[in-house]
Amino acid sequence: MRVSAIGCTALLLLAVAACGGRDTGEAAGGGTGGGTAASGQCAGQQTTGITDTSIKLGGIYPLSGPASAYGDIPKGIKAYFDYVNAEKNGIGGRKVEFVVRDDGYQPPKAVEEARRLVEQEEVFALFQTLGTPSTTAVWDYTNQRKVPQIFVATGASQWGTDTSHPWTIGWQPNYVSESRVYAQYLKKEKPDAKVAVLYQNDDFGKDLLNGFKRAIEGSQVQVVAEQSYEVSDPSVDPQMRNLAESKADVLLNVTTPKFGSQALAADAKNTSWNPLHIVNNVAASVTVLQPVGFENVQGVVSSTYYKDPNDPIWADDAEMKLYRQKMEQYAPGADPNVPYHAFGWAVASSFHKAMDAAACPTREGLRDSVRNLQNVQVDMLLPGVTMQTGPDDGFPIESMQLMQFKGERWELFGDVIDTRKEFGPLTN
């Protein structure tokens, strides 16, 4: 049975050292002397970066460079942590310090920043490293150092299927499961679809593309054209022209925000080609579509798993009201309608739930907690979407709902799809 940190302390009041307590003279976690260890029931576990009153987390994002649109995510995270620090006495009585570093979407820079956060800042955990290439570059280091790399901001399937990196785990639905949702949709709505695919030429793009190809096996849906791009490319216009020549009736747009906007714009300009346009979730923010002109992106399809602040169906939702109020209060310069801010709020709330459930307030306790989530409800996620992990399931969120762009916003349609039940577990 799982025991909370508070419960553990209560059980050991008469012991020499309480759960998570420290021996006399021991440096506080995250202080000046490298790794520290707990005593009592949590004896020997790491307490670097966490004290009885504080938790220090480090995040790595592309605040600059080709994926800088994702720089909005830590604003939502920080607003959540500032809110709980000021009004909820932090997480379990511990105030959260969130240190954010910029890697410019460059893997070598991500490694440099990870080392700085772990070795100089002495963070308790890396909470969110964004991007598949950057996270892949970092995870050997974090696992060798036994530092939690929690709820990474990438849906690569390797975070949940790999068994040699127990300290790293994702959060959002993985790209293979997302691709299965699109494949299922096409099998029902366009069973003879001819699909052209634009994808980022890295592990992110290939993961979703290959998952989609596997998902359409045995059906009449075909991939008839593929074009890749590099994140250093100035434009995807040449790739879009090549894909248009295929005369495909579906375009699968597997991109990050900058290139997602470019592909949507190129599609809109080419009036002789009018495919059903499916854009992957990580580029589906209204901030990606708006520069193209909402009139030019009508009918585009995507999927999601968290509440869109632009959707009026959440106008009276308690969590959305709280989010808007606290964003205005703690991030006054940030637009609460930007979905990446809501994403940040949701993942910070998820960390809060995972930390509350940890048996020990230690690095090991957090590592184990995120791999034993039992249908945990996070109020910014869509109704019916919960976090669930276990010994054979390293994917916290595996449910999604399709959505289509109409007017000036996304509209959800169909039911929430639990990809675990619908398609079976995802394995190596």
Number of C-alpha atoms within 10 A of each C-alpha: 4 12 13 17 23 16 12 19 20 12 13 14 11 9 11 11 19 23 26 28 21 21 14 7 6 12 18 19 27 24 16 12 12 15 18 20 21 24 18 19 20 23 17 14 20 24 29 28 25 27 23 15 13 20 25 24 22 24 25 30 28 23 20 14 15 19 20 18 20 24 20 21 24 25 23 30 24 23 24 26 23 22 18 20 18 11 9 14 14 20 19 17 15 18 22 21 18 19 17 22 20 18 24 20 24 19 18 15 18 27 22 13 22 28 16 15 23 23 14 13 18 23 29 28 27 25 25 27 28 24 26 24 18 23 25 18 18 23 23 16 16 23 16 10 12 18 24 27 28 22 25 24 26 24 28 27 25 23 25 25 18 14 13 9 20 20 26 29 27 25 24 25 22 25 27 24 28 25 25 21 24 21 23 17 13 20 16 9 10 16 16 14 21 20 24 27 22 26 26 21 15 14 16 23 22 18 22 25 24 13 18 23 16 14 21 20 11 8 13 14 20 18 19 16 18 18 17 18 19 13 20 8 9 12 15 22 15 11 18 24 15 14 21 20 11 15 18 21 18 22 28 24 24 29 26 26 23 19 27 25 22 21 25 23 19 19 23 18 12 12 8 10 17 15 19 17 22 21 25 24 24 22 22 26 21 19 16 20 25 15 13 20 14 15 13 16 21 18 17 20 23 28 25 23 24 21 21 27 22 17 14 11 12 14 12 9 14 11 17 19 14 11 23 16 14 19 26 15 13 18 19 12 10 15 15 21 15 18 22 26 28 28 25 24 24 24 27 23 21 24 19 18 19 22 22 18 22 23 24 29 27 30 23 20 21 26 23 21 22 31 22 22 21 14 14 18 18 21 19 25 24 18 13 15 23 21 23 19 20 15 8 13 16 27 29 27 24 23 26 26 21 22 20 18 19 15 12 16 20 24 19 19 11 8 10 18 18 19 20 15 10 13 14 10 14 18 12 8
